[in-house]
Amino acid sequence: GVFFLGVYAPLLALALRLEPLALVSAWASEDFTPLPLALTNTLRFSLGALGLALLLGVAYAPAARGRLWVDLLGLLPLMVSPVAVGLGYLVAYPGLRGSLLLLLTAYALLAYPLLALRGLPPSLLQAARVLGAGPFRAFLRVELPLLLPALSSGTALALAALLGEFGASLVLWRPEWTTLAL
């Protein structure tokens, strides 16, 4: 109990100093983005990037199968600061500066390692094929049921990371794109 109290002490200290009226006046200020707009932006950007991250995660499995260097490269976005990722996107694609595509792809790059599906052992799919299942049926009856738990937990982790994304947003944002984290 004492250990967790020590770990959570900074959050508790902030909560005790919180002044609800100050928050209300800040949100009502003309200098702040209205809460409904910030919430809408957060959900819109997170869900759009989640779709891209899911595609990247699914495409990652066959690319990484048996290649250690690709597997390690897939973890790189988790090891680099999101601010550096946003800056890298600005340097790599200067013509896309201020575009929603740039923001969403940066978000997707940061989230896809949490969704990267590891391939199942090929022997499982080969066994299904030997037993007469076609590729689509083997996918539906063997591969998908085995991957669903990992896919659902990875999706939840990626969505949580995207909802709180601050670093890349700070570098790539436009005033009308303010999110809750910003």
Disulfide bonds with the S-S distance in Angstrom:
none
